[in-house]
């Protein structure tokens, strides 16, 4: 027992605060300089005093697991300067998920422990990383063969049935509707709103969900319009999304975007059928499409009228030409028919004459035959006729004794009796 107490007396005991103070001294001695550190921002938040607190993390390139983490702080005076500068240069909001290159000092506090104090930030690094990520998305879409699919769709000549994806409270949506409703030629447009979140982390999933709802009624629409009424350029990060771009690129209706910015196109703009700058510009595009169709109809109407007038004029000229030629044609036809009539009359006369002559020859022959066959002609040739009871007797067996006969000669008759 006494030995144990003796050992306890000889041990050096320090408090936790003292230990942390010594660690702080060592860190301050070893890490007195500022360092440029590559990391990803996470859990970014700002308190009422204007100080920004966040975490810096690093993930493995293969599995994407967090392999390092450190608390960070940007004091209000510094944050007030670097935040707008960063957002202006990168076009992105200062938020979680961005890879950054920050200039930091290493700090250790007895109570709060290890942290990094941010002194500066290099927006070029973040812009470069975002550009690399954007180019990776574009290359992936191209390799999958879907990048130009939506552009290859044919936009209807009269795109009047429009599915609109936007926030219902967006000023850009109201401008879009007013522009279409107030078009000077009163073209009818039929709009159906599919509400979606147009900024922040929920944008991607919200727009894809709206596309899915439109797909269920795809036969009811001619095109899909995705518009966003203004807002900060830093909110455009959500539209550089692989999933959103892939869904739009493969959507079976033409997609028209008007996200409300004039800087470089987002990936969504690049895969869309048609990209316009603003919702109002999208409305003007649709109205212009109708104007073009109306001009085509007017042009075709004028062409039909012109062709009809030309046809009537040609017919009138031909009629006048025929009227001038009609007397000559009529005289020619009359002469031709007269010639044909005279020829046919002569032929008829010859035919009738031949028929009459044939008939006369037939009558003459018939008369001659009758004459030669008459009893008078026969008796002149030395023949006689024997009659009994007024009937000509042809056979000797027809007589019997006592019959009274009459024999007729050419110059008279003789009566006799059979003995």
C-alpha positions as CSV (number, residue, x, y, z in Angstrom):
1,X,0.0,0.0,0.0
2,X,2.8,2.4,0.9
3,X,4.6,1.5,-2.4
4,X,1.5,2.3,-4.4
5,X,1.2,5.7,-2.7
6,X,4.8,6.3,-3.4
7,X,4.5,5.7,-7.1
8,X,1.4,8.0,-7.2
9,X,3.4,10.8,-5.7
10,X,6.2,10.4,-8.3
11,X,3.8,10.6,-11.4
12,X,3.4,13.9,-13.2
13,X,-0.2,14.9,-13.4
14,X,-1.5,17.7,-15.7
15,X,-5.0,18.8,-16.5
16,X,-6.8,18.4,-19.8
17,X,-6.6,22.1,-20.3
18,X,-2.9,22.0,-19.8
19,X,-2.5,19.2,-22.2
20,X,-4.5,21.0,-24.8
21,X,-2.5,24.2,-24.2
22,X,0.7,22.3,-24.8
23,X,-0.7,20.8,-28.0
24,X,-1.7,24.2,-29.1
25,X,1.8,25.5,-28.5
26,X,3.3,22.7,-30.5
27,X,0.9,23.2,-33.4
28,X,1.5,26.9,-33.4
29,X,5.2,26.2,-33.5
30,X,5.0,23.5,-36.2
31,X,2.3,25.0,-38.4
32,X,3.0,28.7,-38.1
33,X,2.5,29.3,-41.9
34,X,-0.6,29.4,-43.9
35,X,-1.3,26.5,-46.3
36,X,-3.3,26.2,-49.6
37,X,-5.5,23.1,-49.0
38,X,-7.6,21.2,-51.5
39,X,-10.9,19.9,-50.0
40,X,-14.6,19.7,-50.5
41,X,-16.9,21.9,-48.4
42,X,-19.6,20.3,-46.3
43,X,-22.2,21.5,-43.8
44,X,-21.8,25.1,-44.7
45,X,-23.7,27.4,-42.4
46,X,-23.7,31.1,-41.4
47,X,-24.7,32.4,-37.9
48,X,-26.3,35.7,-37.0
49,X,-22.9,37.3,-36.5
50,X,-22.0,36.7,-40.1
51,X,-19.4,34.0,-39.3
52,X,-19.3,31.0,-41.6
53,X,-18.8,27.6,-40.1
54,X,-18.2,24.5,-42.2
55,X,-16.4,21.2,-42.5
56,X,-13.7,20.4,-45.0
57,X,-13.7,16.7,-46.2
58,X,-11.7,14.6,-48.6
59,X,-13.0,11.5,-50.3
60,X,-11.2,8.6,-51.8
61,X,-11.2,8.5,-55.6
62,X,-12.1,4.9,-55.9
63,X,-14.9,4.2,-53.3
64,X,-15.9,7.8,-52.6
65,X,-15.5,7.3,-48.8
66,X,-14.5,10.2,-46.5
67,X,-10.9,9.7,-45.6
68,X,-10.2,13.1,-43.9
69,X,-12.2,15.7,-42.1
70,X,-11.5,19.1,-40.4
71,X,-13.7,21.8,-38.9
72,X,-13.3,25.2,-40.6
73,X,-14.3,28.8,-39.9
74,X,-14.4,32.0,-41.9
75,X,-14.7,35.0,-39.7
76,X,-17.4,37.5,-40.7
77,X,-14.9,40.2,-42.0
78,X,-13.2,37.7,-44.3
79,X,-16.4,35.9,-45.3
80,X,-18.0,39.2,-46.3
81,X,-15.2,39.8,-48.9
82,X,-14.5,36.3,-50.3
83,X,-18.1,35.0,-50.6
84,X,-19.3,37.5,-53.3
85,X,-16.0,37.4,-55.1
86,X,-16.1,33.6,-55.2
87,X,-19.7,33.5,-56.5
88,X,-19.1,36.2,-59.1
89,X,-16.1,34.4,-60.5
90,X,-17.5,30.8,-60.4
91,X,-21.2,31.5,-61.1
92,X,-21.9,29.2,-58.2
93,X,-23.3,29.8,-54.7
94,X,-20.9,29.3,-51.8
95,X,-22.4,26.1,-50.6
96,X,-21.8,22.5,-49.7
97,X,-20.6,20.0,-52.3
98,X,-18.1,22.3,-54.0
99,X,-14.4,21.5,-54.3
100,X,-12.3,24.4,-53.2
101,X,-8.7,25.6,-52.8
102,X,-8.5,27.6,-49.6
103,X,-5.7,29.3,-47.8
104,X,-5.8,28.3,-44.2
105,X,-4.0,28.5,-40.9
106,X,-4.0,25.6,-38.5
107,X,-5.5,26.3,-35.1
108,X,-6.0,24.4,-32.0
109,X,-8.3,25.7,-29.2
110,X,-8.2,24.3,-25.7
111,X,-12.0,24.0,-25.7
112,X,-13.0,23.6,-29.4
113,X,-10.1,21.6,-30.6
114,X,-8.5,21.4,-34.1
115,X,-9.8,23.6,-36.8
116,X,-8.8,25.5,-40.0
117,X,-9.1,29.2,-40.2
118,X,-9.9,30.3,-43.8
119,X,-8.0,33.4,-45.0
120,X,-8.6,33.3,-48.7
121,X,-10.1,31.2,-51.5
122,X,-9.1,30.6,-55.1
123,X,-12.2,30.6,-57.3
124,X,-10.3,29.5,-60.4
125,X,-9.7,26.1,-58.8
126,X,-13.5,25.6,-58.2
127,X,-14.4,26.9,-61.6
128,X,-11.9,24.5,-63.1
129,X,-13.2,21.6,-61.2
130,X,-16.8,22.5,-62.1
131,X,-15.7,22.7,-65.8
132,X,-14.0,19.3,-65.5
133,X,-17.1,17.8,-64.0
134,X,-19.3,19.5,-66.6
135,X,-17.1,18.2,-69.4
136,X,-17.2,14.7,-67.9
137,X,-21.0,14.8,-68.0
138,X,-21.0,15.9,-71.6
139,X,-18.5,13.2,-72.6
140,X,-20.6,10.6,-70.8
141,X,-23.8,11.7,-72.6
142,X,-22.0,11.6,-75.9
143,X,-20.5,8.2,-75.3
144,X,-23.9,6.9,-74.4
145,X,-25.3,8.3,-77.7
146,X,-28.0,10.4,-76.2
147,X,-26.5,13.9,-76.3
148,X,-28.3,14.9,-79.5
149,X,-31.4,12.8,-79.3
150,X,-33.8,15.6,-78.3
151,X,-32.4,17.9,-80.9
152,X,-33.2,15.3,-83.6
153,X,-36.9,15.4,-82.8
154,X,-39.1,17.4,-85.1
155,X,-40.9,20.3,-83.5
156,X,-44.5,20.5,-84.7
157,X,-45.4,23.2,-87.2
158,X,-48.0,24.5,-84.7
159,X,-46.7,24.0,-81.2
160,X,-49.7,25.1,-79.2
161,X,-50.0,22.4,-76.5
162,X,-47.3,23.2,-74.1
163,X,-46.3,21.4,-70.8
164,X,-44.5,23.9,-68.6
165,X,-42.1,23.0,-65.9
166,X,-41.3,25.8,-63.4
167,X,-42.1,27.2,-60.1
168,X,-45.8,28.4,-60.0
169,X,-44.7,31.5,-58.0
170,X,-41.9,32.5,-60.4
171,X,-42.1,35.9,-62.0
172,X,-40.7,34.4,-65.2
173,X,-43.7,32.0,-65.4
174,X,-46.1,34.9,-65.2
175,X,-44.2,36.8,-67.9
176,X,-44.2,33.7,-70.1
177,X,-48.0,33.2,-69.8
178,X,-48.7,36.9,-70.3
179,X,-46.5,37.0,-73.4
180,X,-48.4,34.0,-75.0
181,X,-51.9,35.2,-74.0
182,X,-51.2,38.7,-75.4
183,X,-49.7,37.8,-78.7
184,X,-50.9,40.2,-81.4
185,X,-52.4,37.6,-83.7
186,X,-54.3,35.9,-80.9
187,X,-52.8,32.5,-81.6
188,X,-54.3,30.0,-79.2
189,X,-51.8,28.3,-76.8
190,X,-52.9,25.6,-74.3
191,X,-50.6,25.5,-71.2
192,X,-50.4,22.9,-68.5
193,X,-48.2,23.7,-65.5
194,X,-46.1,21.0,-63.8
195,X,-44.8,22.6,-60.7
196,X,-41.1,22.0,-59.8
197,X,-38.4,23.4,-57.6
198,X,-36.1,25.5,-59.8
199,X,-33.2,26.1,-57.4
200,X,-31.3,24.3,-54.7
201,X,-30.6,20.6,-54.0
202,X,-34.1,19.4,-54.9
203,X,-34.1,20.9,-58.4
204,X,-32.8,17.8,-60.2
205,X,-35.3,15.3,-58.6
206,X,-38.2,17.8,-58.9
207,X,-37.8,18.4,-62.6
208,X,-37.3,14.7,-63.4
209,X,-40.5,14.0,-61.4
210,X,-42.4,16.5,-63.5
211,X,-41.0,14.9,-66.7
212,X,-42.3,11.6,-65.5
213,X,-45.8,13.1,-65.0
214,X,-45.8,14.6,-68.5
215,X,-44.7,11.3,-70.0
216,X,-47.9,9.7,-68.6
217,X,-49.9,12.1,-70.8
218,X,-47.4,12.6,-73.6
219,X,-50.1,12.5,-76.4
220,X,-51.6,15.7,-75.0
221,X,-48.6,17.9,-75.7
222,X,-46.4,19.2,-78.5
223,X,-43.4,20.3,-76.5
224,X,-42.0,20.7,-73.0
225,X,-40.8,24.1,-71.7
226,X,-38.5,24.4,-68.8
227,X,-38.2,28.0,-67.5
228,X,-36.8,29.7,-64.5
229,X,-37.6,33.3,-63.7
230,X,-34.4,35.1,-62.9
231,X,-32.5,34.3,-59.7
232,X,-28.8,34.3,-59.0
233,X,-26.4,32.8,-61.5
234,X,-25.0,30.8,-58.6
235,X,-28.2,28.7,-58.6
236,X,-27.5,27.2,-62.0
237,X,-25.4,24.4,-60.6
238,X,-28.5,22.2,-60.4
239,X,-28.9,22.3,-64.2
240,X,-25.4,20.8,-64.7
241,X,-26.7,17.5,-63.7
242,X,-26.1,14.2,-65.5
243,X,-29.4,12.6,-64.5
244,X,-31.4,15.7,-65.4
245,X,-29.6,16.1,-68.8
246,X,-30.0,12.4,-69.6
247,X,-33.7,12.5,-68.9
248,X,-34.2,15.6,-71.0
249,X,-32.0,14.3,-73.8
250,X,-34.0,11.1,-74.1
251,X,-37.5,12.6,-73.6
252,X,-39.8,11.9,-76.6
253,X,-41.0,15.5,-76.8
254,X,-38.9,18.5,-77.9
255,X,-37.6,20.3,-74.8
256,X,-37.2,24.1,-74.9
257,X,-35.3,25.8,-72.1
258,X,-35.4,29.4,-70.8
259,X,-33.5,29.3,-67.6
260,X,-32.9,33.1,-67.4
261,X,-29.2,33.6,-67.9
262,X,-26.9,34.8,-70.6
263,X,-23.6,33.2,-69.6
264,X,-22.3,29.8,-70.7
265,X,-25.1,27.2,-71.4
266,X,-25.8,24.6,-68.7
267,X,-25.6,20.9,-69.7
268,X,-29.4,21.0,-69.7
269,X,-29.3,23.8,-72.3
270,X,-26.9,21.8,-74.4
271,X,-29.0,18.7,-74.7
272,X,-32.3,20.5,-75.1
273,X,-34.0,20.8,-78.5
274,X,-34.0,24.6,-78.3
275,X,-32.2,26.9,-75.9
276,X,-33.5,30.4,-75.3
277,X,-32.2,32.9,-72.7
278,X,-35.3,33.8,-70.8
279,X,-38.9,32.7,-70.3
280,X,-40.1,35.7,-72.4
281,X,-37.7,34.6,-75.2
282,X,-39.2,31.1,-75.1
283,X,-42.7,32.7,-75.5
284,X,-41.4,34.8,-78.4
285,X,-39.9,31.7,-80.0
286,X,-43.3,29.9,-79.9
287,X,-45.1,32.9,-81.2
288,X,-42.5,33.2,-84.0
289,X,-43.1,29.6,-84.9
290,X,-46.8,30.3,-85.3
291,X,-46.0,33.5,-87.3
292,X,-43.8,31.4,-89.6
293,X,-46.6,28.9,-90.1
294,X,-49.1,31.7,-90.8
295,X,-46.7,33.2,-93.3
296,X,-46.4,29.8,-95.0
297,X,-50.2,29.5,-95.2
298,X,-50.4,33.0,-96.6
299,X,-47.7,32.3,-99.1
300,X,-49.5,29.1,-100.2
301,X,-52.8,31.0,-100.5
302,X,-51.1,33.6,-102.7
303,X,-49.6,30.9,-104.8
304,X,-52.9,29.2,-105.2
305,X,-54.6,32.5,-106.2
306,X,-51.8,33.3,-108.6
307,X,-51.9,29.8,-110.2
308,X,-55.7,30.1,-110.5
309,X,-55.5,33.5,-112.1
310,X,-52.8,32.3,-114.5
311,X,-55.0,29.3,-115.4
312,X,-58.0,31.5,-116.0
313,X,-56.0,33.9,-118.1
314,X,-54.6,31.0,-120.1
315,X,-58.1,29.6,-120.6
316,X,-59.4,33.0,-121.6
317,X,-56.6,33.4,-124.2
318,X,-57.2,30.0,-125.6
319,X,-60.9,30.7,-125.8
320,X,-60.3,34.0,-127.6
321,X,-58.0,32.1,-130.0
322,X,-60.7,29.5,-130.6
323,X,-63.3,32.1,-131.2
324,X,-61.1,33.7,-133.9
325,X,-60.5,30.3,-135.5
326,X,-64.1,29.1,-135.1
327,X,-65.4,30.4,-138.6
328,X,-62.5,28.8,-140.4
329,X,-62.9,25.6,-138.4
330,X,-66.7,25.5,-139.0
331,X,-66.3,26.2,-142.8
332,X,-63.7,23.5,-143.0
333,X,-65.9,21.0,-141.1
334,X,-69.0,22.0,-143.3
335,X,-67.0,21.5,-146.5
336,X,-65.6,18.3,-145.2
337,X,-69.1,17.0,-144.3
338,X,-70.5,18.3,-147.6
339,X,-67.8,16.4,-149.5
340,X,-68.5,13.3,-147.5
341,X,-72.3,13.8,-148.0
342,X,-71.9,14.2,-151.8
343,X,-69.7,11.1,-151.9
344,X,-72.2,9.1,-149.9
345,X,-75.1,10.4,-152.0
346,X,-73.4,9.3,-155.2
347,X,-72.6,6.0,-153.8
348,X,-76.2,5.6,-152.6
349,X,-77.5,6.6,-156.1
350,X,-75.2,4.0,-157.7
351,X,-76.3,1.4,-155.2
352,X,-80.0,2.2,-155.8
353,X,-79.5,2.1,-159.6
354,X,-77.8,-1.2,-159.4
355,X,-80.6,-2.5,-157.1
356,X,-83.3,-1.3,-159.6
357,X,-81.5,-2.9,-162.5
358,X,-81.2,-6.1,-160.7
359,X,-84.9,-6.0,-159.8
360,X,-85.8,-5.3,-163.4
361,X,-83.7,-8.2,-164.6
362,X,-85.4,-10.4,-162.1
363,X,-88.9,-9.3,-163.1
364,X,-88.0,-9.8,-166.8
365,X,-86.7,-13.3,-166.1
366,X,-89.8,-14.1,-164.0
367,X,-92.2,-12.9,-166.7
368,X,-90.3,-14.9,-169.3
369,X,-90.5,-18.0,-167.1
370,X,-94.2,-17.5,-166.5
371,X,-94.9,-17.0,-170.1
372,X,-93.0,-20.1,-171.1
373,X,-94.8,-22.1,-168.5
374,X,-98.3,-20.9,-169.5
375,X,-100.6,-23.4,-171.4
376,X,-101.1,-21.0,-174.3
377,X,-97.3,-20.9,-174.9
378,X,-97.1,-24.7,-174.6
379,X,-100.0,-25.2,-177.1
380,X,-98.4,-22.9,-179.6
381,X,-95.6,-25.3,-179.7
382,X,-98.0,-28.1,-180.9
383,X,-99.2,-29.4,-177.6
384,X,-102.9,-29.8,-176.5
385,X,-104.8,-30.1,-173.3
386,X,-107.4,-32.8,-172.6
387,X,-110.0,-31.9,-170.0
388,X,-112.6,-34.1,-168.3
389,X,-115.2,-32.3,-166.4
390,X,-113.1,-29.2,-166.7
391,X,-110.1,-30.8,-165.2
392,X,-106.8,-31.4,-167.1
393,X,-106.2,-35.1,-167.5
394,X,-102.6,-36.2,-167.3
395,X,-102.7,-40.0,-167.5
396,X,-104.5,-42.4,-169.9
397,X,-105.6,-44.6,-167.1
398,X,-107.7,-41.8,-165.9
399,X,-110.3,-42.4,-168.8
400,X,-113.1,-44.9,-169.0
401,X,-115.6,-45.8,-171.7
402,X,-118.2,-43.2,-172.2
403,X,-116.2,-40.3,-170.8
404,X,-116.8,-37.0,-172.6
405,X,-113.7,-35.1,-173.2
406,X,-112.7,-31.7,-174.4
407,X,-109.4,-31.3,-176.3
408,X,-108.2,-27.8,-176.4
409,X,-105.8,-26.5,-179.1
410,X,-104.3,-23.2,-179.6
411,X,-106.9,-22.2,-182.1
412,X,-109.9,-23.9,-180.5
413,X,-111.3,-27.0,-178.9
414,X,-112.8,-30.4,-180.0
415,X,-115.2,-32.5,-178.0
416,X,-114.9,-36.3,-178.0
417,X,-116.2,-39.4,-176.3
418,X,-114.2,-42.4,-175.1
419,X,-115.4,-45.6,-176.8
